[in-house]
Amino acid sequence: MKKAIALFLTLALLAGLLALPAAAADADTVDAVSMVRALGIITGDAHGNLNLSNNVTRAEFCKMLVSASSYKDTVGGSTGYSLFRDVKSTNWAVGYIKVCVDNSWFIGYANGTFRPGNPITLEEAATVALRLLGYTSSDIAGSYPTAQLSKFSALGLHDGFSTKKGQYMTRSDCAQLFYNLMAAQTKDGKVYASTLGYTVDSSGHVDYASLISAGTKGPYTLTGGTIASKLPFTGNVTVYRNGLASTLAAAADYDVYYYNANIRTVWIYTDRVTGTYKSASPSTAAPTSVTVAGTSYSIETSAAAYKLSTQGTYKTGDQVTLLLGMNGGVADVCSPDEATGSYCGMVLSSSKESVTAADGTVSVTNVASVICTDGAARSFETGSSSFSAGALVQVDYSNTANPVSSLSSVSASGKVSSDGKTFGSLTFADDAEILDTDSYGGYVKIYPSRLAGATLSSLQVRYYALDENGEISRLILRGATGDTCTYGVVLSASESTVSMNVSGSYTILNGSVQSQVNGSTVYSVSKGPAAIFYSNGAVAGMRNLTSVTLDSATSSSAVASNRTYKVSESCAVYLKKDSSYYSCSLSAVSDTSKYSLTGWYDSFGYPAGGRIRVIVAEAK
């Protein structure tokens, strides 16, 4: 679970705090200020401002030093006595100064003073940093401060800032110094950060993902009051709601939230699943996962595990609402009337299932598997009602008598703006859920940007819903993108009709997987790249793609005779040799001086289609 949280947090933080969407954090993607702030070495003022241009006093440096040491969680309040003539027992920094003096990192002046309010110079900071790494005066040959500054630079501690001897250290300088310090070698030859128990990456820097994960508190469930009243910090706060930038005011009762005080960031999640509590694993005595609405969810908290246990509130057969956290696990559980869940989507299949209640009573009910607009497939009990595949349904547990019902079509038409923000006169909500479907039961979750520039007719728009701001929150399309099917190569095609008996035999290459399709269906396709439509795992349709000779191609676009085509994100690339196709990467065959490239695109009239779906390379 920690790894999942770490990865998720890294993605969210790098995108939001650093404007760098990345899958993992390292020294190249996390700047010094972000890292040192996450370590709790440099914190903001009451309003969260870091004031990086301010000079740092000796007392403030002591606090930073202790926060960067093994004593970071041990400093208390007043020591009860005065350490120096100018550091009384009531001084805010007395505890930090005492730790620094006791460990001989800092020393006072001959007249019995410490001068806590004096700005710290580069040479003073350098000397103290070397002591923290275990170096003593006997390890440094030469006179002060030249020798100390030389060693300081040799260890890489002066990298990234240009403050010179005699100049004062700013908070920005200190951020870079402590960032360097964490990756520096101690006198014993160890990476300093590792001696404090931090996870270190291959470059020797603290692993940002694990650091954020370790410093994040939660999950918590918001019930009554506001999140702001429950946080240990105020002022400037960075907020993400379902992965998008938001505000604390957007939180509602039964939302799940997490926070990291060091980086003053809050994550809010609103995903809920309502349905019948069917089973728990490994047992209801001590569950670690639960199955609700046909899907199994890991349990993230002890509170949720207790509520779903034999000693808790809910028993198998009960209707429950699961409150899901950042990694999709169950953070809390409540009854449907406390926090109702609502969904809409397309029915994939229907069946009858037996449901066993806690008292052993068995009942048979209809169950519909529904692909919801958020891209998740869920199973819902529909009671006596049965829905056919392809039907649109809505699920609303505030309607306890009939939570699953047919969804009436709400159509629209118009052009999606080039930035993907508007559709006709309507605006997409930031968290809009969009599902594209096809007549075979295929589906794909997309984002507004995928529709940019496309003109959608009322035939493509099956349903849309508006949120409280009048913006599109949910949209179900039919045949808008062409992304719902698979694109591969038909290696052989044999079709015949003999005495009214129709038969077809096809060999299909999907990626590097070859399969055979035989039966009484003729698809009227020839050998070559094609779109392949599946229904319930079986081939239900095939259509040949249109070819064009490419002058060049990248992962996003291809050029043919001065016309530019968009390349599908899932474009299949093959090297063709002696009539055989070998799956490969585009980078391996993109050199057009060595390979001739043929692009194959869909020409089936999809408003947001016409993309290169297959690229075939042949050696010249």
C-alpha positions, 0 to 999 in steps of 0.5 A, a space after each residue: 500500500 505504501 508503494 502505491 501511495 508513494 507513486 500516486 503522491 509523487 505524480 500529484 505533487 510533481 504535476 502540481 508543485 513542480 509542474 513536472 508530470 513524472 512517474 518517479 522523483 529523483 534529483 533531476 525532477 525535485 528541486 532543493 526547496 521542495 525536497 528540504 521543505 518535505 524533509 521539514 528542515 525549512 518550513 514556512 511562516 504562519 501563512 506558509 510563505 518560505 521567505 527564501 530571500 531572508 537572511 538566516 540567523 544562528 538560532 534559525 540555523 540551529 533549528 534547521 540543523 537539528 531538523 536535519 539530524 537524528 534529533 529531529 523528533 526529540 527537541 522539547 520546549 524550555 530547558 529550564 536554564 539559560 545556556 548563554 548570557 543571551 539565550 535565556 530559558 524562555 528563548 524559542 530556540 533554546 532546545 535547538 541550540 542546546 542540541 547543537 552545543 551538546 553535540 559540538 556542532 556549534 560553539 558559543 563565543 569566549 564572552 559567554 554569548 551565542 548571538 542567536 540573532 546574528 545572521 550566519 555567514 557561509 564559513 560558519 554554516 560550512 564549519 557546522 555542516 562539516 561537523 554534522 558529517 563527522 569531521 573535526 578540526 584534525 581532519 581538515 588541514 589548514 587555517 580557518 576558514 580557507 580549509 573548511 571552505 575547501 573541504 565544504 566545496 570538495 564534498 559538494 556542499 557548495 553546489 547550486 549557490 554562490 554565496 562567498 566567504 563573509 556573506 550571509 546565508 539566505 533561506 534559499 542558500 540553506 535549502 540548497 546546502 541541506 539538499 546537498 548535505 543529505 546526499 553528501 558522504 559522511 566521514 565514515 563514507 556513508 550517504 548522510 541521508 541513509 544514516 537518518 533512515 531515509 530511502 536513497 535513490 541511485 543518485 544518492 538523494 533522498 527518494 522523494 516519493 517515499 519521503 512524501 508517503 512517510 510524511 503524509 497523514 490519513 486517510 481521514 473522513 470528513 464528517 461535520 465541520 471543515 477540513 481547515 478546522 482539522 488541519 495542524 496548519 493554516 494560511 497558504 495550502 495546496 489542495 488537490 481534489 481527485 487529482 485536480 487543483 482545488 480548494 478546501 471549500 470544495 470538500 463535503 461530508 464523507 469525503 476522504 482526505 490526507 495531508 502533509 504538514 511539511 509541504 502544506 498540501 491536502 488531497 481530497 477524494 470523493 470516490 464512493 461505491 454503494 452496493 451489497 456487501 457480498 464477501 470479505 477476504 480472508 474472512 469476515 473475522 479479520 477482513 483485508 479486502 471486501 467485495 461490493 458491487 461485484 468488485 473487490 477492494 483492499 481495506 486501507 484502515 483498521 476502522 474500515 476493517 472493524 466496521 466490516 468484521 463480524 464484530 462491526 456494524 455491517 454484515 454480508 448482505 447489507 447495503 453499504 457505501 465504501 469511501 475510497 482513498 487515494 489508492 482505491 482502497 477502502 478508507 471508511 464505510 457508512 450506510 447508503 443513506 449517509 453518503 449515497 453513491 450515484 453512477 451512470 454508464 452502459 450495461 456490458 452484460 446481465 445475469 442472475 446471482 444468488 445473494 446470501 445474507 448474514 442469517 443464511 437466507 439465499 435470494 436470487 436477483 438480477 445483476 448488471 455489469 456496468 461500465 461507468 463513466 469514470 472508466 470502472 466496471 461495476 456490478 449492480 443488483 437490479 432486483 426484478 429488472 433486467 437490462 440488455 447489453 448496450 443499454 444506458 442505466 443510472 444508479 442512484 442509491 438515494 432511491 432505495 426502492 429502485 436504485 438502478 433504472 434506465 437512463 433516458 438519452 440526452 443528446 446534443 451536437 456541436 464542436 469541441 474547442 481546440 483546447 478541449 474545454 468547451 462543447 458547443 455552448 457548454 463547458 467541460 467540468 475539470 473532472 468531467 467523466 467521458 466514455 466512448 462506446 461502440 455497437 459491439 460493447 467496446 468502450 474507452 474512458 477519454 478526456 476532453 482533450 481527446 475530443 479537441 477540434 471534433 464536431 459531434 453530431 446528435 448520433 454520437 452523443 448518447 447522454 450528458 449531465 451537468 453539474 451544479 455549475 452548469 458544466 458537463 460532468 458526465 458524457 457518454 458517446 458512441 463512435 466518437 474516437 475509434 479508440 474502442 477497438 483493437 488495431 492489428 494485422 489480418 495475416 490471412 483471410 479466406 471467405 467462401 459461400 458454398 450451397 448457402 453455407 457461408 464460412 470465413 477463416 482469418 489469421 489475426 496478429 494483435 501486437 505479437 499475439 497471433 490468433 485464428 478466427 473461424 466460423 460462419 461469419 464473413 467480415 469482407 476484409 483482406 490481408 493487411 492492417 485492420 480494426 478488430 472489434 470484440 464482443 465478450 472476448 470474441 471477434 465481432 467485426 473487422 474493417 481494413 484501414 486506409 494506407 498512406 506512405 509516410 515521409 516521417 513519423 514520431 509518437 505523436 504525428 506523421 507526415 505524408 505528402 505535406 499532410 500531417 496525421 495524428 498518431 494514436 497513443 496505442 499505435 501498433 508498429 511492425 517491421 515487415 520482412 518476407 511477408 512476416 510482421 514483427 512487433 517493434 518500437 517506432 524508434 527502431 524503424 523511424 530512420 527513413 533513410 533505412 526504412 520505408 514507412 506506411 501508415 494505416 489510419 481509420 477512415 470510418 468517419 469517427 469525428 475524432 478519428 482519422 489517426 494513424 493506428 498501425 505503422 509498417 516499416 520495411 527495410 530499403 
